[in-house]
Amino acid sequence: MHRIKLQDSWKTALEEEFEQDYFEHLVTFLKVEKANGKTIYPPGNEIFAAFNAIEFNKVKVVIIGQDPYHGPGQANGLCFSVHDGISHPPSLINIFKEIQSDLGRSYPKSGDLSAWAKQGVLLLNSILTVESNQAGSHRKKGWERFTDSVIQKLADERKELVFMLWGGYAKTKGNMIDANYHKVLKSGHPSPLSANRGYWFGNKHFSQANDYLSSKGVEPINWNLE
C-alpha cells in the first residue's frame, strides 16, 4: 500500500488520513490477506486509479460506487468501469443504455471509463478493494472512512461540482454535500434489480450534469466512448 504512487494533489489533500490509525490498520489488513494467499481486486497498482487519473482541483463530476467488481480481470480502480475487452457487467450495460436514451449516443464497445476520468469525472468506489468472488468482503475495514473524507474534502473545498448518487448506499453520502454549492443528482442504482423496477432509466443524469457544468462556464463531459 505504501509503495503505491498517489497523484500529488491528492497526497496533499488527504495527507491527514494517511496518518490516522484506521488507515494503518487497513494497510495491515490488506498485507495479511495477501500474505495468506487471498486474491484481491483491483491489482495493487490500480487501487488508487480513480485519483491518479485526475487532479483534485480538476474534478468536475463525482460518481459514487460501492465496492469493486469481484470477478477475474474486471475491477480497474474506477467504479463501474472494466478494462477494454472485458464483458460489460449488468450495471455498466444499464449506464450505457441510459446514455443512449439521454444523449442519443451509440452503445460503446469498450467498458473502460478512463476517458471520463481524464475529463474530470472521479469514479469513486466507497470501498477500494475486494477479495476475489466475495462481494463486500472488505466492508468496514477502513475504506469507507477514507472515501467519506474524500467526498467531504471535495464538498467543502471545491464548488459547483456534480455529485451523482445512485442507489440507497450512495444517497447516504448526500449528507456531506451542501446542495447550495453543488449539483446533487439522485436516482436508483443501475443494477438490473433497481433498473427493472423503474428507478434508474430516464433519470437523465448525464444531460443534467452537462447542463449544470455549462451554466457555470465549465466544459461539459463528453460521455461518448466511441
Residue pairs with C-beta under 8 A, 6 or more apart in sequence:
1 26
1 27
1 30
1 31
1 44
1 47
2 27
3 44
4 44
4 45
4 47
4 48
5 48
5 52
6 14
6 48
6 51
6 52
7 48
7 51
7 52
7 54
7 55
7 56
9 55
9 56
9 57
10 48
10 51
10 55
10 56
11 18
12 56
13 56
13 153
13 157
14 146
14 149
14 150
14 153
17 23
17 145
17 146
17 149
22 142
22 145
22 146
23 142
23 146
25 141
25 142
26 141
26 142
26 143
26 146
29 138
29 141
29 142
30 40
30 129
33 40
33 131
34 40
38 131
38 132
39 131
39 132
40 129
40 130
40 131
40 132
41 68
41 69
41 70
41 74
41 75
41 129
41 130
41 131
41 132
42 49
42 68
42 75
42 76
42 77
42 129
46 75
46 76
46 77
47 77
47 128
47 129
48 77
48 128
49 76
49 77
49 78
49 114
49 117
50 77
50 78
50 79
50 117
50 122
50 123
50 124
50 125
51 122
53 78
53 114
53 117
53 118
53 123
54 117
54 118
54 120
54 121
54 122
56 153
56 154
56 158
57 158
58 120
59 120
59 121
59 122
59 154
59 158
59 161
60 119
60 120
60 121
60 161
60 162
60 213
60 218
60 219
60 221
61 116
61 120
61 121
61 122
61 161
61 162
61 163
61 164
61 209
61 213
61 221
62 121
62 122
62 124
62 151
62 154
62 161
62 162
62 163
62 164
63 79
63 80
63 121
63 122
63 123
63 124
63 164
63 166
64 79
64 124
64 125
64 126
64 151
64 163
64 164
64 165
64 166
64 170
64 173
65 79
65 80
65 123
65 124
65 125
65 126
65 170
66 79
66 125
66 126
66 127
66 136
66 167
66 169
66 170
67 125
67 126
67 127
67 129
67 130
67 135
67 136
67 138
67 139
68 74
68 75
68 77
68 79
68 125
68 127
68 128
68 129
68 130
69 75
69 82
69 89
69 130
70 130
70 131
70 132
70 133
70 134
70 135
70 137
71 132
71 133
72 132
73 82
73 83
73 86
74 82
74 83
74 86
74 89
75 82
75 130
76 82
76 83
76 112
76 114
77 128
78 113
78 114
78 117
78 123
79 123
79 124
79 125
80 89
80 91
80 92
80 95
80 113
80 123
80 190
81 92
81 111
81 112
81 113
81 114
81 123
82 88
82 89
82 92
82 111
82 112
83 111
83 112
84 110
84 111
84 112
85 110
86 111
87 111
88 96
88 111
89 111
90 191
90 192
91 189
91 190
91 191
91 192
92 111
92 190
94 190
94 191
94 192
94 195
94 200
94 201
95 190
96 107
96 108
97 107
97 201
98 190
98 200
98 201
98 202
98 203
98 204
98 205
98 206
99 105
99 206
99 223
99 224
100 106
100 107
101 201
101 202
102 204
102 205
102 206
102 207
103 206
103 207
103 223
103 224
105 223
105 224
105 226
106 224
106 226
108 224
108 225
108 226
109 226
110 225
112 225
113 121
113 123
113 225
115 222
115 225
116 123
116 221
116 223
116 225
117 123
119 219
119 221
119 222
120 221
121 221
122 154
124 147
124 150
124 151
125 147
126 143
126 144
126 147
126 148
126 169
126 170
126 173
127 136
127 138
127 139
127 141
127 143
127 144
127 147
128 138
128 143
128 146
128 147
129 138
129 143
130 136
130 137
130 138
131 137
131 138
148 173
148 176
151 163
151 173
151 176
151 177
152 176
154 161
155 161
155 163
155 176
155 177
155 178
155 181
155 182
159 181
159 182
160 181
160 182
160 183
160 212
160 216
160 218
161 182
161 183
162 182
162 183
162 185
162 208
162 209
162 212
162 213
163 173
163 174
163 177
163 182
163 183
163 184
163 185
164 170
164 185
164 205
164 209
165 171
165 173
165 174
165 184
165 185
165 186
165 187
166 186
166 187
166 188
166 189
166 190
166 200
167 188
167 189
167 191
167 194
168 189
170 189
171 186
174 184
174 186
177 184
183 208
183 209
183 212
185 203
185 205
185 208
185 209
187 199
187 200
187 203
187 205
188 194
188 195
188 197
188 198
188 199
188 200
188 203
189 195
189 199
189 200
190 200
194 200
195 201
206 221
206 223
209 220
209 221
210 220
210 221
210 223
211 220
213 219
213 220
213 221
214 220
